[in-house]
Amino acid sequence: MAKELGMNLQAVANLNKMSLHVLLEQVESGYFMASVPELIDCVASAETREAAIAAVQEKVKMRLANIEVLMLEVSNNPWTEFIGMFEGDKEFADLAEELRSEREVRNPTY
């Protein structure tokens, strides 16, 4: 359960199920580089794929050891005023159909 902190901030109470992305690539030297784009400076490289993943996991654990994670809820989303603004607009529907048709020609699915 999150604790209300005011100003639309909430403390995340349970970090046991935090999901992060790990980018893994083999660099020119033959090493593997693993990085977590959500966390600055969480990058590790090693000779094997498994070792790079293990090293970046350890860096994530160390990085999160003393961190408080907060959620900011924004209730005034500026995009919501545009939802449905073209509903029933024949010109917009025709334009959207034309764009869909062009995309299908350029990117045919087989």
PLY file of the C-alpha trace (Angstrom):
ply
format ascii 1.0
element vertex 110
property float x
property float y
property float z
element edge 109
property int vertex1
property int vertex2
end_header
0.00 0.00 0.00
1.30 3.46 -0.87
1.58 6.20 1.77
0.23 9.66 0.79
2.91 12.37 1.02
1.00 15.38 -0.31
1.42 17.22 -3.63
0.19 14.05 -5.41
3.28 12.13 -4.25
2.97 8.64 -2.87
5.68 6.46 -1.39
5.82 3.00 -2.93
5.64 0.58 -0.02
6.56 -2.65 -1.79
9.67 -2.71 -3.97
9.79 -6.52 -4.12
8.14 -6.60 -7.55
9.82 -3.71 -9.33
10.26 -4.34 -13.07
13.18 -2.80 -14.93
14.45 -3.25 -18.46
17.90 -4.74 -19.05
19.51 -3.93 -22.39
22.09 -6.53 -23.38
24.43 -6.16 -26.31
27.60 -7.73 -27.53
30.16 -5.01 -28.15
32.97 -5.09 -30.73
35.53 -6.42 -28.27
33.41 -9.55 -27.85
32.34 -8.54 -24.36
28.71 -8.26 -23.34
27.37 -4.99 -21.98
24.24 -4.92 -19.82
22.53 -1.68 -18.84
19.36 -0.55 -17.10
18.04 2.59 -18.84
15.73 3.46 -15.94
18.71 3.87 -13.57
21.58 6.20 -14.36
25.01 4.56 -14.26
23.71 0.98 -14.01
25.98 -0.50 -16.65
28.19 -3.59 -16.51
30.32 -5.48 -18.99
31.75 -8.98 -18.84
33.14 -11.73 -21.05
29.88 -13.70 -21.01
26.23 -12.83 -21.32
25.41 -14.41 -17.96
28.24 -12.60 -16.15
27.13 -9.24 -17.57
23.55 -9.84 -16.44
24.68 -10.91 -12.96
26.93 -7.86 -12.66
24.20 -5.42 -13.65
21.76 -7.11 -11.26
24.24 -6.53 -8.44
24.62 -2.87 -9.47
20.81 -2.48 -9.42
20.61 -3.98 -5.91
23.35 -1.63 -4.67
21.75 1.36 -6.40
18.30 0.69 -4.89
19.53 -0.18 -1.39
19.02 3.35 -0.02
16.49 4.75 -2.47
12.94 5.79 -1.73
10.66 5.37 -4.74
7.81 7.84 -5.12
4.90 7.95 -7.53
3.57 11.24 -8.83
-0.04 11.18 -9.97
-1.04 13.85 -12.45
-4.76 14.43 -12.49
-4.85 17.24 -15.03
-3.61 15.41 -18.12
-3.61 18.00 -20.94
-4.26 15.33 -23.59
-7.66 14.36 -22.18
-9.30 17.48 -23.63
-8.55 16.13 -27.12
-10.08 12.68 -26.61
-12.97 12.23 -29.00
-12.66 15.66 -30.59
-12.81 14.17 -34.12
-15.62 11.73 -33.36
-18.20 11.90 -36.14
-15.96 14.11 -38.33
-16.21 12.66 -41.86
-13.14 14.55 -43.15
-10.99 13.22 -40.33
-12.33 9.67 -40.83
-11.47 9.84 -44.54
-7.98 11.14 -43.80
-7.40 8.42 -41.18
-8.53 5.74 -43.65
-6.21 7.14 -46.33
-3.27 7.03 -43.89
-4.14 3.44 -42.89
-4.23 2.41 -46.54
-0.84 4.03 -47.23
0.71 2.25 -44.27
-0.65 -1.09 -45.39
0.87 -0.61 -48.85
4.28 0.37 -47.40
4.25 -2.32 -44.66
2.33 -5.29 -46.04
1.69 -8.13 -43.61
2.15 -11.65 -44.84
0 1
1 2
2 3
3 4
4 5
5 6
6 7
7 8
8 9
9 10
10 11
11 12
12 13
13 14
14 15
15 16
16 17
17 18
18 19
19 20
20 21
21 22
22 23
23 24
24 25
25 26
26 27
27 28
28 29
29 30
30 31
31 32
32 33
33 34
34 35
35 36
36 37
37 38
38 39
39 40
40 41
41 42
42 43
43 44
44 45
45 46
46 47
47 48
48 49
49 50
50 51
51 52
52 53
53 54
54 55
55 56
56 57
57 58
58 59
59 60
60 61
61 62
62 63
63 64
64 65
65 66
66 67
67 68
68 69
69 70
70 71
71 72
72 73
73 74
74 75
75 76
76 77
77 78
78 79
79 80
80 81
81 82
82 83
83 84
84 85
85 86
86 87
87 88
88 89
89 90
90 91
91 92
92 93
93 94
94 95
95 96
96 97
97 98
98 99
99 100
100 101
101 102
102 103
103 104
104 105
105 106
106 107
107 108
108 109
